[in-house]
């Protein structure tokens, strides 16, 4: 579409408006279970894929747990006497093993006393 306009200075300008057409969608190929079954055993494939995914999940979990570091507790915010601070600011955090971490609060006696009252 083209629009012409004449102003007081008698200058002409044209404005071209183009419409953008959406991209053409290519139809997806459809393959049903019967077609796959004619080529290979789908049940056996599903079973093998299921076991592979289970092993992969276990492997990821094992690796994640074996690499636990005290840094994962850095974002924990604790409020003491109206002040917000991170857990690492209150005490020394150490990892004993993949399942156990220690937070040593002996450097902050005021926090240690409040902690004892909360726990008991």
N, C-alpha and C positions, 0 to 999 in steps of 0.2 A: 504494500500500500504506500502511496506517495502523497504527501501533503505539501502544497505550495502556499506561501504566505507573503503578502506584500505589506510592508510597514510604511511609516511616514517618510522614511529616507528612500523609498522605492528600491530597497534591496530585496533580492529574492533568495530564498533558501528552501531547500527541500529536506524533508525528514522522511526517512525510510523506516518503516516498521516491518519487521519480519517475525513470523511466528516460529516458535521452536517446536519441532515435532518430537515426541518421545521416541526413544530407541525401540526398534522392533524387537519384540520378545520372541526368542527362539523356543519352540516347544521342546520340553524335556522328553527324553526317551523314557518309555515306561517298560519296565521288565517285571513281570509278575513271578511269583514263587514257582509256578509250574514250568515256566520257561527256564528258570535257573535249575530246577530239579532235572530237567532233561539233559543238562550239561554236566552237573556234578551233584553229589549228595549234600543238600542244603542242611539237613539236620546234623550231619557230621561236622560240617563247616561251622555251624553255630556253636556246637559243643567245643570245638577247638578254639574258636575265638573267645568264648566265654572263659575258658580256662586260661588263655593267654592274658586276658584283661584282669582276671583275679590275681595271677602271678605278678603282673605289673603293679597292681594296687598294693600288694604286699611288699614288693620291692621298694616302691616309693615311700611307704609308711616306715619301713625299716630304716631306710636311708635318712628320712626326716628325723626320726627319733634318735638316731645315732649321732646326729650333728646338732643337737640342741645346745644353745649357748646362752649365757646369762643376758646377752643383749636383747633377747626377746621380751624381757621384763622392763626394758627401758621406757616404754610408753605407758606404764601403769602409774596413774596419778593417785597420790595419797593426800588427804587433807588432815593436817595436824594443827590444832589451835587456830583454825581459820586460814591457814596458809596452805596453798597447793604446791606440792613438790613431787618429783618422780621418786619411785622406790629406790632407784640407784643413788639418789642424793641422801637418802636416809641411812643406808647401810651398804655393806659390801656383799655382792651377790656372787656365789660360786656354784658351779655344777659339779655334783658328786659323780653322777652317771647320767645316762640318757633319761631316766625317770625321776631323778631327785635333784632339787636345787636348794641351796641354803641362802638365807638372807641374814647376815650378821648385823644386828642392831646395837652392838655394844658401844659403838662410837657415838650413838645418840641416846644417852640415858633417859631423857624425857620421853622419847618415843618408845623405848624399851618398857618403861613403866606402864604407859598407856596400853601397849601391846599385851602385857601380862594381864592387865585388868580385862581386856577384851576377850582373851582366850580363856581365862578362868571362869 
